[in-house]
Amino acid sequence: MKAKFYIPLFILIGSWGLFSFVQDEDPLKELIQKFQKYQNTYVQEKVYLHTDKPYYAIGDDIWFKAYVVDAQTLTPTTESNILYVDLINGRDSVKKTLRIPLLAGFGSGNFELKDSLREGNYRLRAYTTWMRNFGEEYFFDRTIKIGNAWTNQVITTTNYQFKKEGNNEDVTATINYKNLEGFPYANKEVSYNVELDFRKLTKGNGITDANGNLTIHFVNDKPFLAKSGRITTSLKITEGTIINKYIPIQSTSNETNVQFFPEGGDLLNGVKSRVAFKALGADGLGKDIKGFIQDQAGKKIATINPQHLGMGYFSLLPTAGMDYKAIIQFEDGSEKSIPLPKAQTEGAILSVNPNLQDSVYIKVSTNLDYYTKNKDKVFSVIAQNSGNIIYTAKSKLDGLNFSTLLEKARFPSGITQFTLFNDAMLPIAERLIFIEPKDTLDLKINLNQRTFSQRSQVKLDINDLATNGNAISGSFSMAVVDETKVPIDEDIESSIYSNLLLTSDIKGYVENPNYYLHDINEQKLKDVDVLMMTQGWRRFNWKNIHYNTS
């Protein structure tokens, strides 16, 4: 039996050293020097926890191995010797904290899931003391589901219906109770309690109908607060046998939020550019929409069709004095008009295409008004990846457009941030791109036999096909599970790839992060590029250089 695995090479042998410097004394060189001083002063770390399973049951142990790396080099940290790992319940209460010693950036530990724990969604949060200087958004944070074997004898499915009443959000939850054989728990007594954002909304009692359904109604009168919570129900199966179930409330609304993100930051009159969009439901997941863009005269000028998880883009050439809006059609058939960001009368925009065969295409565009006022002024572009300067360029503004092709091989794996600076070295446009992993180990694992009896010895022969038989040193971890009992969807789960190269450098929830790095193809490269255009936050902000803040 053979299996192939791909391991990130940066964990094993170190980082890249691709730098491009300007030679003369000028503001660009001064900014680069400030940048490097900043990186040396505010060293950052990243944490990844490799757990043995994606979800657990009460009575299990959560086993994990910790990888703590320098965020700039992605090599094991030399900054910290202790890692703190929190187990946090659905009420945001820390149930237990482990203090894990680190040896050369690596450590391991386990949480014992005692019977006193309730089933539900928990979080694993990991950080070093040094990381606390930069805020919780830099911590490792992962949600895991912990079930209960006894309560799992009762299967629940919940259907939510939402209605807006003034500023209130009315919710009707229909909960269906069945046993493992699929038969309903009919005519059973149920008590319930509804909590939202740690507020108790309502409680009561009811009886399931002939199909095992119980209907609960509640009102969220503070929709401006967090909309997540849970319904706690106690189902009386027989006299003396009560099963508690904890049902998550992801949202109290079915509204879809649609946002628009002009490439580089702004729309500019007279300059054609791409506009990315993202449609998210109240649960934070991508939603399918369709629609079109029309100008104020009512003319349809672009079509809106998401390409992946509610995200996509269209092209737009704004005209001075013209306003634009999107007409969006939602899955339920409703329609909404959303104004686009207003185009700037003058400025410069930055567009990047990372998906050419061997090159990265960069283009800087201005309109006539801006060009007239700034002709012959010097503009600069800096590209950095994880605190490493990858590319710099400067040029006098002697035309409306500047473009160049860069060899893709010079860019390391992960997120690269392109920034356009004006003559005062202030950032005026930005674009993130993602370069697919290429510095990897191609591991092949051979088993000593195809089938095994219980408790028989298993021998593994691990070979790396990428290094032509040359010896390598590194730290590895492996989890072995029965996929018939613990099925795993590789696209949905997070991996060391997607964490260190992708999600740790951008803010907010990324749906199905490993999709972008598992079995990479042309379509996935397009999908991750539109993710880069719509995911606003990044680990590094150039304003920190100007104000010398962390």
C-alpha positions in Angstrom: 0.0 0.0 0.0 1.4 3.4 -1.0 0.4 6.9 -0.1 1.8 10.3 -1.1 2.0 13.3 1.2 3.3 16.8 0.6 5.1 18.5 3.4 6.1 22.2 3.5 9.9 22.3 3.0 10.1 25.6 4.9 9.5 23.8 8.2 12.5 21.7 7.6 15.3 23.7 6.1 14.7 27.4 6.3 13.6 30.4 4.3 14.2 32.1 1.0 16.7 34.9 0.4 15.2 36.9 -2.5 15.8 40.6 -2.1 15.9 43.5 -4.6 17.5 46.7 -3.3 17.8 50.2 -4.8 21.3 51.4 -4.7 21.2 55.2 -4.4 20.3 57.3 -1.3 16.6 58.1 -1.7 13.3 57.8 0.1 12.7 54.3 -1.1 15.9 53.0 0.3 15.2 54.9 3.6 11.8 53.2 3.8 13.3 49.8 3.2 15.8 50.4 6.0 12.9 51.4 8.3 11.0 48.3 7.2 13.9 46.0 8.0 14.5 47.7 11.4 10.8 47.3 12.2 10.9 43.5 11.3 14.0 43.1 13.5 12.3 44.9 16.4 8.9 43.4 16.2 9.7 39.8 15.5 6.4 37.8 15.1 5.6 34.2 15.6 3.1 31.8 14.1 1.6 28.7 15.8 0.1 25.6 14.3 -1.4 22.7 16.2 -1.6 19.3 14.5 -4.4 17.4 16.3 -5.0 13.7 16.0 -8.7 14.1 14.9 -11.0 16.8 13.5 -13.7 16.2 16.2 -14.0 14.4 19.5 -16.3 12.8 22.0 -16.5 13.2 25.8 -14.0 10.8 27.3 -11.5 11.2 24.4 -8.2 12.9 24.6 -7.2 15.7 22.3 -3.6 14.9 21.3 -1.6 17.6 19.5 1.8 18.5 18.3 2.7 22.2 18.3 4.8 24.0 15.7 5.9 27.5 16.6 7.8 29.3 13.9 9.3 32.7 13.1 6.6 34.5 11.0 9.3 35.9 8.7 11.4 32.8 8.0 8.8 30.1 8.8 11.6 28.2 10.7 11.3 27.1 14.3 11.2 30.0 16.7 14.1 31.0 18.9 12.0 33.6 20.7 9.8 31.5 22.9 10.3 28.5 25.2 6.7 28.1 26.4 3.4 27.8 24.5 0.0 28.3 26.1 -2.9 26.3 24.8 -6.5 27.1 25.9 -9.6 24.9 25.7 -12.5 27.3 25.4 -16.2 26.4 25.5 -19.1 27.9 23.6 -19.6 30.6 26.3 -16.1 31.9 25.7 -14.9 30.5 29.1 -11.5 28.9 29.3 -12.0 25.4 30.7 -8.3 24.5 30.9 -4.9 25.9 29.9 -1.9 23.8 29.2 1.7 25.2 29.5 3.7 23.4 26.8 7.5 23.5 26.9 9.0 24.1 23.5 12.2 22.5 22.3 13.5 24.3 19.2 10.0 25.5 18.5 8.2 22.2 18.9 6.1 20.7 21.7 3.2 18.3 22.3 0.4 17.7 24.8 -3.1 16.6 25.3 -6.5 17.6 26.8 -8.4 15.0 28.7 -12.1 15.5 27.9 -13.7 14.7 31.2 -17.4 13.7 31.7 -18.0 17.1 33.4 -17.7 18.8 29.9 -20.8 19.5 27.9 -21.0 18.7 24.3 -20.8 21.6 21.8 -18.3 23.6 19.9 -15.1 24.4 21.6 -12.0 26.4 20.6 -8.3 25.5 20.8 -6.3 28.7 21.2 -2.6 28.7 21.3 -0.1 31.5 21.8 3.2 32.5 23.3 3.8 35.3 25.8 5.6 37.3 23.0 2.5 36.9 20.7 0.3 38.7 23.3 2.1 41.9 22.5 0.4 41.9 19.0 -3.2 41.1 19.9 -5.4 37.9 19.7 -5.8 38.1 16.0 -2.3 36.7 15.7 -3.1 33.6 17.9 -3.8 30.2 16.6 -7.5 29.7 17.0 -9.5 26.6 15.8 -13.0 25.5 16.4 -13.6 21.8 17.2 -16.8 19.9 17.9 -17.0 17.7 21.0 -19.9 15.3 21.2 -21.3 13.0 23.8 -21.8 9.3 23.1 -24.9 9.1 25.3 -26.7 12.2 23.9 -25.7 11.1 20.4 -28.4 8.4 20.7 -30.7 11.2 20.0 -30.3 12.8 16.5 -31.5 16.3 16.1 -32.0 18.4 12.9 -33.1 22.0 13.2 -34.8 24.2 10.6 -34.8 28.0 11.1 -37.2 30.5 9.7 -36.5 34.2 10.0 -38.7 37.3 9.8 -37.9 41.0 10.3 -40.3 43.0 12.5 -39.1 46.6 12.7 -35.7 46.4 14.4 -36.3 43.0 15.8 -35.5 39.6 14.3 -38.1 37.0 14.8 -36.9 33.4 14.7 -38.9 30.1 14.6 -36.8 27.0 15.2 -38.3 23.6 14.4 -36.3 20.8 16.1 -36.7 17.2 15.0 -35.8 14.4 17.4 -35.1 10.9 16.1 -33.3 7.8 17.4 -30.4 6.1 15.7 -32.8 3.9 13.7 -34.5 7.0 12.3 -37.7 6.7 14.3 -39.1 9.9 15.7 -39.4 10.6 19.4 -43.1 11.4 19.2 -45.2 12.9 22.0 -42.2 13.5 24.3 -41.9 16.2 26.9 -39.2 18.8 26.2 -38.0 21.7 28.3 -35.9 24.3 26.5 -33.8 27.4 27.2 -32.6 29.9 24.5 -29.5 32.0 24.9 -28.1 34.5 22.5 -24.8 36.3 22.9 -24.9 35.0 26.6 -28.3 36.6 27.0 -31.2 34.4 28.1 -34.0 35.1 25.7 -36.7 32.6 26.6 -37.4 29.3 28.2 -40.4 27.0 28.3 -41.8 23.5 27.9 -43.4 21.6 25.0 -44.3 18.2 23.6 -43.0 16.8 20.3 -45.6 16.0 17.6 -46.2 12.7 15.9 -43.1 13.4 13.7 -40.8 14.2 16.6 -40.9 18.0 15.9 -40.9 20.7 18.5 -41.3 24.4 17.5 -39.7 27.2 19.5 -40.2 30.9 18.8 -37.9 33.7 20.1 -37.1 37.3 19.3 -33.7 38.9 19.0 -34.4 42.5 20.1 -30.7 43.5 19.9 -29.7 42.5 16.4 -26.7 44.8 16.5 -25.0 42.5 19.0 -23.5 39.1 18.1 -26.2 36.9 16.8 -24.8 33.5 17.8 -26.0 31.4 20.7 -27.6 28.0 21.5 -30.8 26.3 22.3 -30.5 23.9 25.3 -33.2 21.2 25.3 -34.0 18.4 27.7 -35.9 15.5 26.0 -37.6 13.1 28.4 -37.4 9.7 26.7 -38.7 7.7 29.6 -39.4 8.3 33.3 -36.0 9.0 34.7 -34.2 9.2 31.4 -33.6 12.7 30.1 -31.3 13.6 27.2 -29.8 17.1 27.0 -29.0 18.5 23.5 -27.2 21.7 22.7 -28.3 23.2 19.4 -26.2 26.0 18.0 -27.8 29.2 16.7 -25.5 30.6 14.0 -27.7 33.6 13.3 -31.1 35.2 13.8 -31.3 36.5 10.3 -31.2 35.1 6.7 -29.9 38.4 5.3 -27.0 38.2 2.9 -24.4 40.9 3.0 -22.8 41.9 -0.3 -19.6 43.9 -0.4 -17.5 45.3 -3.2 -13.7 45.6 -3.4 -12.1 47.5 -6.3 -8.7 46.1 -7.1 -6.0 48.1 -5.5 -8.5 49.9 -3.2 -10.4 52.5 -5.3 -12.4 52.9 -8.5 -10.9 55.7 -10.7 -12.8 57.7 -13.3 -11.5 56.9 -16.8 -9.6 53.7 -15.8 -10.9 50.2 -16.3 -10.4 48.0 -13.3 -11.6 44.8 -11.7 -14.1 44.9 -8.9 -14.3 41.9 -6.6 -17.3 41.0 -4.6 -18.2 38.8 -1.7 -21.7 37.6 -0.6 -21.9 36.3 3.0 -24.8 35.0 4.9 -25.4 36.0 8.5 -23.6 32.7 9.4 -20.4 34.0 7.8 -20.6 31.5 4.9 -20.6 32.3 1.2 -23.9 32.6 -0.5 -24.9 32.1 -4.1 -26.2 35.3 -5.7 -26.6 36.7 -9.2 -27.2 40.1 -10.6 -25.8 42.9 -12.7 -24.3 46.4 -12.6 -26.2 49.3 -14.1 -25.4 53.0 -14.4 -27.7 55.8 -13.3 -29.2 55.8 -16.8 -30.4 52.3 -16.2 -28.0 50.7 -18.7 -26.7 47.2 -17.8 -22.9 47.2 -18.0 -21.6 44.1 -16.2 -22.8 40.8 -14.9 -22.4 39.4 -11.4 -21.8 35.7 -11.1 -19.9 34.2 -8.2 -17.1 31.8 -9.1 -16.6 30.3 -5.6 -18.3 30.5 -2.2 -20.1 33.8 -3.0 -17.0 35.5 -4.4 -16.2 36.7 -7.9 -15.3 39.8 -9.9 -16.4 41.9 -12.8 -14.7 44.7 -14.8 -15.8 48.3 -14.8 -14.8 51.5 -16.5 -16.2 54.4 -14.4 -17.2 57.6 -16.2 -16.9 61.0 -14.5 -20.3 62.2 -13.1 -21.8 58.7 -13.3 -23.0 56.6 -10.3 -23.3 52.8 -10.4 -25.3 50.3 -8.5 -25.6 46.5 -8.3 -28.9 44.8 -8.7 -28.6 41.6 -6.6 -30.9 38.6 -6.8 -30.8 36.3 -3.8 -31.5 32.6 -3.5 -35.0 33.2 -2.1 -36.0 35.3 -5.1 -35.8 38.6 -3.4 -33.9 41.5 -4.9 -31.8 44.4 -3.6 -30.1 47.5 -5.0 -26.6 48.2 -3.6 -24.6 51.3 -4.6 -21.0 50.7 -5.7 -18.1 52.6 -4.1 -17.9 56.1 -5.7 -15.1 56.5 -8.2 -12.3 58.8 -7.4 -11.9 61.9 -9.7 -8.1 61.4 -9.7 -5.6 58.9 -8.4 -3.6 55.8 -9.2 -4.6 52.1 -9.0 -2.5 48.9 -8.8 -3.6 45.7 -10.5 -1.7 42.4 -10.4 -2.3 39.1 -12.2 -0.4 36.2 -10.5 -1.8 33.4 -12.7 0.2 33.6 -15.8 2.3 30.5 -16.6 5.7 31.7 -15.4 5.1 35.4 -14.6 3.4 37.9 -12.3 2.0 40.8 -14.3 1.9 44.2 -12.5 0.2 47.4 -13.9 0.0 50.9 -12.4 -2.7 53.1 -14.0 -3.6 56.8 -13.6 -6.1 59.1 -15.2 -5.4 62.3 -17.0 -6.2 64.6 -14.1 -3.8 62.8 -11.7 -1.1 62.6 -14.4 -1.3 66.3 -15.2 -0.8 67.2 -11.5 1.9 64.6 -10.8 3.9 64.3 -14.0 7.6 63.4 -13.5 7.1 62.7 -9.8 8.6 59.5 -8.5 6.4 56.6 -7.6 7.5 53.3 -6.0 6.3 49.7 -5.7 7.3 47.4 -2.9 6.4 43.7 -2.7 7.0 41.9 0.6 6.2 38.4 1.8 6.3 37.6 5.5 8.5 40.6 6.2 10.9 39.8 3.4 11.3 42.3 0.6 10.9 40.5 -2.7 10.7 43.3 -5.2 11.2 47.1 -5.4 10.8 49.5 -8.3 10.6 53.2 -8.8 9.7 55.3 -11.8 8.9 58.8 -12.8 5.3 59.3 -13.8 5.7 59.9 -17.5 2.6 58.3 -18.8 -0.8 57.0 -17.8 0.3 53.4 -17.4 3.3 51.4 -16.3 3.4 47.6 -16.5 6.0 44.9 -16.1 6.3 41.1 -16.0 8.2 39.5 -13.0 9.5 36.0 -13.0 7.1 34.0 -10.8 10.0 31.8 -9.5 11.4 34.7 -7.5 8.3 34.8 -5.3 8.1 32.5 -2.3 5.1 30.5 -1.4 2.2 32.2 0.3 0.9 35.8 0.4 2.8 38.6 -1.1 1.7 42.2 -0.5 2.2 44.7 -3.3 2.0 48.4 -2.3 2.2 51.5 -4.5 3.7 54.6 -2.9 3.5 58.2 -4.0 6.4 60.6 -4.0 6.0 61.2 -0.3 6.4 57.4 0.3 2.8 57.2 1.5 0.9 54.0 0.5 -1.9 54.8 -2.0 -2.8 51.4 -3.4 -2.4 47.7 -2.4 -2.9 44.3 -3.7 -2.4 40.9 -2.1 -1.6 37.8 -4.2 -1.1 34.1 -3.4 1.7 32.0 -4.8 1.1 28.3 -4.6 3.5 26.2 -2.6 6.4 24.9 -4.5 9.1 24.3 -1.8 7.7 21.0 -0.7 8.8 17.5 0.2 7.1 14.8 -1.9 6.8 12.0 0.7 5.9 8.5 -0.3 4.9 6.1 2.5 5.1 2.4 2.0 3.4 0.0 4.4 4.9 -3.4 5.2 1.6 -5.2 4.3 -1.8 -4.3 2.9 -4.0 -5.5 5.8 -3.4 -5.8 9.5 -4.9 -7.8 12.4 -5.8 -6.1 15.7 -2.7 -4.9 17.6 -0.3 -6.1 15.0 2.9 -4.2 14.4 2.8 -1.6 11.5 6.1 -0.6 9.8 6.3 2.5 7.6 9.0 3.2 5.0 9.0 6.9 4.3 10.9 8.3 1.3 11.2 11.8 -0.1 11.0 11.9 -3.9 11.9 15.6 -4.1 15.4 15.4 -2.8 16.6 12.5 -4.9 17.5 10.4 -1.9 19.5 13.1 -0.1 19.1 13.0 3.7 17.0 15.8 5.3 16.4 16.7 8.9 13.1 17.9 10.3 10.3 17.5 12.7 7.2 15.5 11.6 3.9 14.4 13.1 1.4 11.9 11.9 -2.1 10.9 13.1 -3.6 7.6 12.2 -7.4 7.2 12.3 -10.1 4.9 11.0 -11.7 6.9 8.2 -14.8 4.7 8.4 -15.4 6.1 11.9 -13.7 9.5 11.5 -14.4 10.6 7.9 -12.3 13.6 6.9 -12.9 16.1 4.1 -9.5 17.5 3.2 -10.9 20.5 1.5 -12.7 21.6 4.7 -10.0 20.9 7.2 -7.2 23.2 8.0 -3.6 22.0 7.4 -0.2 23.3 8.2 -0.1 24.6 4.6 -3.3 26.6 4.8 -2.5 27.9 8.2 1.1 29.1 7.9 0.8 30.2 4.2 -2.8 31.6 4.1 -5.1 32.0 7.0 -2.5 33.3 9.5 -1.8 36.3 7.3 -5.4 37.4 6.6 -8.2 38.4 8.9 -11.5 36.7 9.5 -12.9 33.3 8.8 -11.8 31.6 5.6 -14.3 29.0 4.5 -12.8 25.7 3.5 -9.2 26.9 3.7 -7.5 23.7 2.6 -9.5 23.7 -0.7 -7.1 26.3 -2.1 -4.0 24.1 -1.4 -5.3 20.6 -1.9 -4.9 19.2 -5.5 -4.2 22.7 -6.9 -5.4 23.4 -10.4 -6.1 26.4 -12.6 -9.5 27.0 -11.2 -8.3 26.9 -7.6 -5.6 29.5 -8.4 -8.4 31.8 -9.7 -10.5 31.2 -6.7 -7.7 32.0 -4.2 -6.9 35.1 -6.2 -10.4 36.5 -5.7 -10.1 35.5 -2.0 -7.0 37.8 -1.9 -9.0 40.6 -3.4 -11.9 40.3 -0.9 -10.1 39.5 2.4 -9.1 43.0 3.6 -6.8 42.6 6.6 -3.2 41.5 6.4 -0.6 40.8 9.0 1.6 43.8 8.1 0.4 47.4 7.6 2.8 50.0 6.2 1.3 52.6 8.6 3.1 50.8 11.4 6.4 51.8 9.8 5.5 55.5 9.6 4.2 55.5 13.2 6.6 52.9 14.6 3.9 50.8 16.2 3.3 47.1 16.4 
